[in-house]
Amino acid sequence: MHSTQVAVVPCAVAGVGTPDSAWREVRATGFTFCVPASWKPSGRAKDSVDANHWKGDGTSVTWGLGRPLSGIGRNSSAEVTGAIVSGGRGYAPMASAPAQVITHRCDPATNTPLTVGGTVVMVTQVRCEGVTWTTTGWSTAPPIYVQGEAHTARLADLLVRVMGTIRFPSSP
């Protein structure tokens, strides 16, 4: 089995990380951003770009071109039909049981524009019932995104810091 080591490129954005916790640059197609150095890529790097999925610190981010695959923010609901049975396996399907609808309500999205070298990157954050924050850094020109989900306020703040590191190459 052949393994390729990818050199860690330190984050070039001033003020990111600490002496105890350096950050690394992720090379995406047409842009870069930074994540904590402890984060690991998921998937393979291609040509001169790094993997498009990164995991660490209890969260993850995905980058891509165009619009985010799951949209910006989300609403989710699920319908569960059945009866809870104590002493058994916990759930027994029953055709005649009334439907229970479970809905995760989401707060209105917050949008914070960041100007990066003349390009506007919008950072959109949606909090759903205090259990999930979806944070997306995105641009329409060029059309790119970096999106992550967090399950605590501390990790949601970390994702906002990641979005603040999005950079585009300088025009000649």
C-alpha positions in Angstrom: 0.0 0.0 0.0 1.4 3.4 -1.0 0.9 6.4 1.3 1.5 10.0 0.4 2.5 12.5 3.1 1.2 16.0 2.4 3.2 18.8 3.8 1.4 21.0 6.3 1.3 24.6 5.1 1.0 27.0 8.0 -1.9 29.4 7.9 -0.8 32.7 6.3 -3.7 34.7 7.9 -2.4 36.9 10.6 -3.9 36.4 14.1 -5.2 32.8 13.5 -4.3 30.2 16.1 -2.0 30.6 19.0 1.6 29.5 19.7 0.1 26.4 21.4 -2.4 25.7 18.6 -1.1 26.5 15.1 -3.5 26.4 12.1 -2.9 24.9 8.7 -3.8 26.2 5.3 -6.2 24.2 3.1 -5.7 24.7 -0.6 -9.1 24.6 -2.4 -9.8 25.1 -6.0 -9.4 28.9 -6.5 -9.2 29.8 -2.8 -7.7 28.9 0.5 -8.9 28.7 4.1 -7.4 27.6 7.4 -8.3 24.9 10.0 -6.6 24.0 13.3 -3.5 21.9 12.6 -5.0 19.0 14.5 -7.7 18.5 12.0 -7.4 15.7 9.5 -8.4 15.4 5.8 -11.1 13.0 4.9 -10.6 11.8 1.3 -7.8 12.4 -1.0 -6.0 15.5 -2.3 -6.2 16.0 -6.1 -3.6 17.8 -8.1 -2.7 21.0 -6.3 -5.7 21.1 -4.0 -6.3 19.4 -0.6 -9.1 17.1 0.3 -12.5 18.7 0.4 -13.6 17.4 3.8 -11.8 18.1 7.1 -12.6 16.7 10.6 -11.4 17.7 14.0 -12.4 19.1 17.4 -15.8 17.4 17.3 -16.8 19.1 14.0 -16.0 19.1 10.3 -16.1 21.3 7.2 -16.5 20.6 3.5 -15.5 23.0 0.7 -16.7 23.1 -2.9 -17.5 25.1 -5.9 -20.9 26.5 -6.6 -23.6 26.5 -3.9 -23.5 24.3 -0.9 -25.0 20.8 -1.5 -27.3 21.1 1.5 -28.3 24.7 0.9 -27.5 27.5 3.3 -29.0 26.5 6.6 -31.6 23.8 7.0 -34.9 22.9 8.4 -35.6 19.3 9.3 -38.5 17.2 10.4 -39.2 13.6 10.9 -42.4 11.7 11.3 -42.4 8.7 13.7 -45.3 6.3 14.0 -45.2 3.7 16.8 -45.6 3.1 20.5 -42.9 3.2 23.2 -42.8 -0.1 25.0 -41.2 -0.2 28.4 -39.1 -3.3 29.3 -38.7 -4.3 25.7 -36.4 -3.0 23.0 -37.9 0.5 23.4 -39.9 0.7 20.1 -42.6 -1.5 18.6 -44.2 -0.5 15.3 -48.0 -0.3 15.4 -50.1 0.3 12.3 -52.9 1.9 14.4 -50.7 4.2 16.5 -51.2 7.9 16.0 -48.4 9.7 14.2 -46.0 11.8 16.2 -44.3 14.6 14.3 -40.9 15.7 15.5 -39.8 19.1 14.1 -36.5 20.8 14.7 -37.2 24.5 14.5 -34.5 26.8 13.3 -33.8 30.4 14.1 -33.6 32.9 11.2 -30.2 32.8 9.5 -27.7 35.5 10.4 -25.5 36.9 7.6 -22.2 38.6 8.2 -20.4 39.9 5.1 -16.6 39.8 5.1 -14.6 41.7 2.4 -11.6 39.6 1.4 -9.3 41.3 -1.1 -12.2 43.0 -2.9 -14.4 39.9 -2.8 -17.4 39.6 -0.5 -17.6 36.4 1.5 -21.0 36.0 3.3 -20.9 34.0 6.5 -24.3 32.6 7.1 -25.2 30.8 10.4 -28.3 29.0 11.3 -29.1 27.6 14.8 -31.6 24.8 15.1 -33.2 24.4 18.5 -29.8 24.9 20.2 -28.5 21.6 19.0 -27.0 22.3 15.6 -25.3 25.3 14.1 -24.8 25.2 10.4 -22.1 27.8 9.4 -21.4 28.5 5.7 -18.8 30.9 4.2 -19.8 31.5 0.6 -19.3 33.7 -2.4 -21.0 34.1 -5.7 -18.1 35.6 -7.5 -16.2 33.2 -7.6 -18.9 30.7 -6.6 -17.4 28.8 -3.7 -18.3 27.6 -0.2 -17.0 26.2 3.0 -19.7 24.7 5.2 -19.6 23.0 8.6 -21.9 21.9 11.4 -21.3 22.3 15.1 -23.2 21.0 18.2 -22.0 23.4 20.8 -21.7 27.2 20.9 -17.9 26.9 21.3 -17.5 24.9 18.1 -19.9 27.2 16.3 -17.6 30.1 17.2 -14.6 28.0 15.9 -16.4 27.5 12.5 -16.9 31.3 12.2 -13.2 31.7 12.8 -12.5 29.2 10.0 -14.8 31.1 7.6 -12.9 34.3 8.4 -9.8 32.7 6.9 -11.1 32.3 3.4 -8.8 34.0 0.9 -8.6 34.3 -2.9 -5.4 34.5 -5.0 -4.3 38.0 -5.9 -5.0 39.2 -9.4 -1.9 40.1 -11.3 
